[in-house]
Amino acid sequence: MSIYKDKLETKLIHASSNPDIEQKTGAVNVPIYLSSTFHQASFDDFGPFDYSRSGNPTREALEQKITELEGGVRGLAFASGMAAISSAFMLLSAGDHVVISEDVYGGTYRFVTKVLTQFKIDHTFVNMTDLNAISNAIQPNTKVIYIETPSNPCLNITDIEAVVEIAKEHNCLTFLDNTFMTPLCQNPLQLGVDVVLHSATKFLSGHSDIIAGLAITKNEELGKRLAFIQNSFGAILGAQDSYLLIQGMKTLGTRLKQSSESAQHIATYLHHHQLIEEVYYPGLSFHPGHDIHVKQSHGFGAVLSFRLPNKEIAKAFIEHVRIPVFAVSLGAVESILSYPATMSHAAMSKEEREKRGITDGLLRLSVGLEHVDDLIADFEQALQAASQKAKAQSL
């Protein structure tokens, strides 16, 4: 074990390099092992790799890297964020019950409500800003409490340590989606969480070029169980994408710092604009979860949401904005505007969305690396056009 206590920004660049390869070649980048199978030199004693579904040297380098960054014991790289999340849920058995954040990502909502139920695994959605609601939702067969903080898309904050304490009292595991914060800003395993999950497609990759998921466990026993599920289902990340993700993670420190600073400026600007009904961003001091977030995280991230009066005004804004792309996903070098009602949370009915504050006027913004002054100027002209739409509606 190293005696040095490098910061995460340093570890993002240098963590889990391969000393054998470095010594032989001097390569500063992990090689891409595009091999489905591996020759075994001995009849009786196989080497560490035999078939790339079960293990690949490039993927292993990535898995070691995220394990070190999250402070876990075992990391696994999956074909997508949903592959990681659904595989973690496959740790459950028929008859089990899950307590899950009500304002969870739409894909997770779809998996829990449409797939887990086929395997007789039940669920209860709760407002995880309310600790009493969590406690009251736990049943004798509850095995997992699933957390997403900040939540998607309304950026609600869950007190991680408090939920972990509740889970331990009831002998439950805790899973946490750390996509928005990344290990740079939030370290759930150090707060007692059992499994941390990422859509690595987002900030960890950062370039809108790959689909990837990661899962990191707090202990070896969970790691072995999850690795067995991964190998059985075969939802593994390929060597090429593993390499691209390693490369993307090297710049996370610089990317997330600038994007988060810009997000703070934009959130403040939007808060003071007369057309905006509400801004959701934990970096605003009046955000309901601000104090809890400060206690458990190291930054506010680069995602915010804001509410316009209705769908037509939101549409007018989107049609006039120039710089951000209008697309699903987040966490990239380019700013991305999304419309949760028909994008990230389309799997929910309108009634379920509105229960969670996902109105027809809600937009989610992932702030990229463009100059913040250009983004604000662009928003200003688009909001002027949207204001004209609002005036026309009021006539």
C-alpha positions in Angstrom: 0.0 0.0 0.0 1.3 3.4 -0.9 2.4 5.8 1.9 1.3 8.7 -0.2 -2.2 10.3 0.3 -2.8 11.7 -3.2 -5.9 13.8 -3.8 -8.6 12.4 -6.0 -7.7 14.7 -8.9 -4.3 13.0 -8.9 -5.7 9.5 -8.6 -8.1 10.1 -11.5 -5.0 10.4 -13.7 -2.6 7.9 -12.1 -4.7 5.3 -10.2 -4.4 1.6 -11.1 -1.9 1.8 -13.8 -0.3 -1.6 -14.7 3.2 -1.8 -13.4 4.1 -4.9 -15.4 3.3 -3.1 -18.7 4.9 0.1 -17.6 8.1 -1.6 -16.7 8.2 -3.5 -20.0 7.1 -0.8 -22.4 6.9 2.5 -20.7 3.4 3.0 -22.0 1.5 5.8 -20.2 -1.9 4.5 -21.3 -3.6 1.2 -20.6 -3.4 -1.1 -23.6 -6.7 -2.1 -25.3 -6.9 -5.9 -25.2 -9.2 -6.7 -28.1 -9.2 -10.4 -27.4 -12.2 -12.5 -26.7 -10.1 -15.4 -25.4 -6.7 -16.1 -23.9 -4.2 -18.9 -24.4 -3.6 -21.0 -21.3 0.1 -22.0 -21.0 -0.7 -24.8 -18.6 -3.2 -27.7 -18.8 -3.7 -27.7 -15.0 -3.2 -24.0 -14.0 -5.1 -21.3 -15.9 -3.9 -17.7 -16.0 -5.9 -14.8 -14.6 -7.9 -14.4 -17.9 -9.6 -17.0 -20.0 -12.6 -15.3 -21.7 -13.4 -11.6 -21.9 -16.9 -11.9 -20.5 -15.4 -13.2 -17.3 -12.4 -10.7 -17.3 -10.4 -8.5 -19.6 -7.1 -6.7 -18.7 -8.4 -3.3 -20.0 -11.7 -3.7 -18.1 -9.8 -4.8 -15.0 -7.7 -1.7 -15.1 -10.9 0.4 -15.1 -12.5 -1.6 -12.4 -9.4 -1.2 -10.2 -9.4 2.5 -10.8 -13.0 3.1 -9.8 -12.6 0.9 -6.8 -9.7 3.0 -5.6 -11.5 6.3 -6.3 -14.7 5.2 -4.4 -12.7 3.6 -1.6 -14.3 0.2 -2.1 -13.3 -3.4 -2.2 -14.6 -4.6 -5.6 -15.5 -2.6 -8.8 -17.3 -3.9 -11.8 -17.8 -2.3 -15.2 -21.1 -2.9 -17.1 -22.4 -2.2 -20.5 -24.6 0.7 -19.3 -25.7 2.4 -16.1 -28.9 0.5 -16.2 -27.0 -2.8 -16.6 -25.1 -2.0 -13.4 -28.3 -1.0 -11.5 -30.4 -3.9 -12.7 -27.5 -6.4 -11.9 -27.3 -4.9 -8.4 -31.1 -5.5 -7.9 -30.5 -9.1 -9.0 -28.8 -9.6 -5.6 -32.4 -9.8 -4.4 -34.7 -12.9 -4.3 -38.4 -13.6 -4.9 -40.4 -12.3 -2.0 -38.0 -9.5 -1.1 -39.0 -5.8 -0.9 -37.2 -2.6 -1.8 -37.7 0.9 -0.4 -36.7 3.4 -3.1 -36.5 7.1 -3.6 -39.7 8.3 -5.3 -38.0 10.8 -7.5 -35.6 8.2 -9.0 -34.3 8.1 -12.6 -37.0 7.0 -15.0 -35.0 4.0 -16.2 -34.7 2.7 -12.6 -38.4 3.4 -12.0 -39.2 1.3 -15.1 -37.0 -1.6 -14.0 -38.4 -1.6 -10.5 -42.0 -1.4 -11.5 -42.0 -3.5 -14.7 -39.2 -6.0 -14.3 -38.6 -6.7 -10.6 -42.3 -7.3 -10.1 -42.2 -10.2 -12.6 -39.7 -11.9 -10.2 -42.1 -11.2 -7.2 -39.8 -8.5 -5.8 -42.0 -5.7 -4.3 -41.2 -2.1 -3.8 -42.4 1.1 -2.0 -41.5 4.6 -3.3 -40.9 7.2 -0.6 -39.9 10.8 -0.2 -36.3 10.2 1.1 -36.0 13.7 2.5 -38.4 12.4 5.1 -36.6 9.9 7.4 -39.9 8.9 9.1 -41.4 8.0 5.7 -38.4 5.7 5.1 -38.7 4.0 8.5 -42.5 3.6 8.1 -42.0 2.0 4.6 -39.7 -0.8 5.8 -41.4 -4.2 6.0 -40.2 -7.5 7.4 -39.0 -8.6 4.0 -37.3 -5.3 3.0 -33.7 -6.1 1.9 -32.6 -2.9 0.1 -33.0 0.9 0.5 -32.2 2.5 -2.8 -30.9 6.1 -2.7 -30.4 8.7 -5.4 -28.9 12.0 -4.1 -29.1 14.5 -5.5 -32.1 13.0 -7.2 -33.0 13.2 -10.8 -34.3 15.7 -11.9 -35.4 17.8 -8.9 -32.1 17.6 -7.0 -33.7 16.5 -3.7 -31.1 15.6 -1.1 -31.1 12.5 1.1 -29.2 12.3 4.3 -27.0 9.4 3.5 -25.7 8.6 7.0 -29.2 8.8 8.5 -30.6 6.3 5.9 -27.6 4.0 6.4 -28.4 4.0 10.2 -32.0 3.1 9.5 -30.9 0.4 7.1 -28.6 -1.2 9.6 -31.3 -1.2 12.3 -33.5 -3.3 9.9 -30.6 -5.4 8.4 -31.0 -3.9 5.0 -28.5 -3.1 2.3 -28.1 0.4 0.9 -27.6 1.1 -2.8 -26.8 4.6 -4.0 -26.7 6.1 -7.5 -23.7 8.5 -7.4 -23.9 9.6 -11.1 -24.5 13.3 -10.5 -21.7 13.7 -7.9 -19.0 11.2 -9.0 -16.4 10.1 -6.4 -14.8 13.5 -6.8 -17.7 15.2 -4.9 -19.3 12.4 -2.9 -18.0 9.2 -1.3 -21.0 7.1 -0.2 -19.0 4.0 0.8 -17.3 6.1 3.5 -20.7 7.1 4.8 -21.7 3.4 5.2 -23.4 2.6 1.8 -23.0 -1.0 0.6 -23.1 -0.6 -3.2 -22.4 2.6 -5.2 -23.7 2.8 -8.8 -22.8 5.1 -11.7 -24.0 5.7 -15.1 -20.4 6.3 -16.3 -21.8 7.5 -19.6 -22.2 10.8 -17.9 -19.6 12.8 -16.0 -17.0 10.0 -15.6 -16.8 9.7 -19.4 -17.6 13.3 -20.1 -17.6 13.2 -23.9 -21.0 11.8 -25.0 -19.2 9.0 -26.8 -19.7 5.8 -24.8 -22.4 4.0 -22.8 -21.1 2.5 -19.5 -22.0 1.6 -16.0 -20.1 1.0 -12.8 -20.8 -0.7 -9.5 -18.5 -0.7 -6.4 -19.1 -2.7 -3.3 -18.1 -2.0 0.3 -17.1 -5.6 1.0 -15.7 -8.6 -0.8 -18.7 -10.9 -0.2 -21.0 -8.5 -2.0 -18.4 -8.0 -4.7 -18.2 -11.8 -5.3 -22.0 -12.1 -5.5 -22.3 -9.1 -7.9 -19.4 -10.4 -10.1 -21.2 -13.8 -10.4 -24.3 -12.0 -11.6 -22.3 -9.9 -14.0 -20.6 -13.0 -15.5 -23.9 -14.9 -15.6 -25.8 -12.1 -17.4 -22.8 -11.1 -19.5 -23.6 -7.3 -19.3 -19.9 -6.4 -19.4 -18.2 -3.3 -20.8 -16.0 -4.0 -23.8 -12.3 -3.3 -23.9 -12.5 -0.3 -26.3 -15.1 1.5 -24.2 -13.2 0.6 -21.0 -10.2 2.4 -22.4 -12.2 5.4 -23.5 -13.7 5.6 -20.0 -10.3 5.5 -18.3 -9.2 8.3 -20.6 -12.3 10.4 -19.9 -11.9 10.0 -16.1 -8.5 11.6 -16.3 -9.9 15.0 -17.0 -12.9 14.7 -14.6 -11.3 17.0 -11.9 -10.9 19.9 -14.3 -14.2 19.3 -16.2 -16.4 19.1 -13.1 -14.8 22.0 -11.4 -15.4 24.4 -14.2 -18.9 23.0 -15.0 -19.9 23.2 -11.3 -18.7 26.8 -11.1 -20.7 27.7 -14.2 -23.8 25.9 -12.8 -23.7 28.0 -9.7 -23.7 31.2 -11.8 -26.5 30.0 -14.0 -28.6 28.8 -11.1 -28.3 32.2 -9.5 -29.1 34.0 -12.8 -32.2 31.8 -13.4 -33.4 32.3 -9.8 -33.6 36.0 -10.4 -35.4 35.8 -13.7 -39.0 36.7 -13.5 -40.2 34.0 -15.9 -38.6 31.1 -13.9 -40.9 29.8 -11.2 -38.3 27.7 -9.4 -34.7 26.6 -9.6 -33.5 23.3 -8.2 -29.8 23.3 -7.4 -28.2 22.3 -4.0 -25.6 25.0 -4.4 -28.3 27.6 -3.7 -28.3 28.4 0.1 -32.1 28.2 0.2 -32.3 24.8 -1.5 -34.2 22.6 1.1 -31.3 20.1 1.2 -28.4 22.5 1.0 -27.1 22.0 4.6 -27.3 18.2 4.4 -25.6 18.2 1.0 -22.8 20.4 2.3 -22.3 17.9 5.2 -21.9 14.8 3.0 -20.5 16.1 -0.3 -17.5 18.2 -1.5 -19.3 20.3 -4.2 -22.6 21.0 -5.8 -22.2 19.4 -9.2 -23.1 20.6 -12.7 -26.7 19.6 -13.0 -29.7 21.9 -12.2 -33.3 22.0 -13.1 -35.7 24.9 -13.5 -39.4 25.3 -13.9 -41.2 27.4 -16.5 -44.9 28.0 -16.3 -46.0 25.4 -18.8 -45.1 23.1 -21.7 -45.7 25.8 -24.4 -43.3 28.2 -22.7 -40.7 25.5 -22.2 -41.0 24.6 -25.8 -40.5 28.3 -26.9 -37.4 28.4 -24.7 -36.0 25.2 -26.2 -36.7 26.4 -29.7 -34.7 29.6 -29.2 -31.8 28.5 -27.2 -28.6 28.2 -29.3 -25.7 26.7 -27.4 -26.8 23.7 -25.4 -27.9 20.6 -27.3 -31.4 19.4 -26.7 -30.9 15.8 -25.9 -31.2 13.0 -23.3 -28.2 12.3 -21.0 -25.9 14.7 -19.1 -22.4 15.2 -17.8 -20.7 16.0 -21.1 -18.3 18.8 -22.2 -21.2 20.3 -24.1 -24.2 21.7 -22.1 -27.3 19.5 -22.5 -30.8 20.6 -22.0 -33.4 17.9 -21.4 -37.2 17.8 -21.0 -37.7 15.1 -18.3 -41.4 14.6 -19.1 -40.6 13.0 -22.5 -37.0 12.1 -22.0 -35.5 10.8 -18.7 -38.8 10.2 -17.0 -41.0 9.3 -20.0 -41.5 5.8 -18.3 -43.6 7.5 -15.6 -47.3 8.5 -16.2 -48.1 12.2 -16.0 -49.8 11.6 -12.7 -46.6 9.9 -11.2 -44.4 12.6 -12.7 -46.4 15.4 -11.2 -46.4 13.8 -7.7 -42.6 14.1 -7.9 -42.6 17.7 -9.1 -41.8 16.8 -12.7 -44.1 19.2 -14.3 -44.6 19.9 -18.0 -42.7 23.1 -17.6 -39.6 21.5 -16.0 -36.3 21.5 -17.8 -33.0 19.9 -16.7 -29.7 21.5 -17.6 -26.3 19.7 -17.5 -23.7 22.5 -17.7 -20.8 21.9 -19.9 -17.5 23.7 -20.6 -18.7 26.6 -22.7 -17.9 30.0 -21.3 -20.5 30.8 -18.7 -21.1 34.3 -20.1 -22.0 32.9 -23.5 -24.5 30.4 -21.8 -26.1 33.1 -19.8 -26.4 35.5 -22.8 -28.0 32.6 -24.8 -30.4 31.9 -22.0 -31.3 35.6 -21.8 -32.3 35.8 -25.4 -34.2 32.5 -25.3 -36.1 33.6 -22.2 -37.0 36.8 -23.9 -38.7 34.7 -26.6 -40.3 32.5 -24.0 -41.6 35.6 -22.2 -43.3 36.8 -25.4 -45.0 33.4 -25.6 -46.1 33.9 -21.9 -47.5 37.3 -22.7 -49.4 36.0 -25.7 -51.0 33.3 -23.5 -52.1 35.9 -21.0 -54.0 38.0 -23.6 
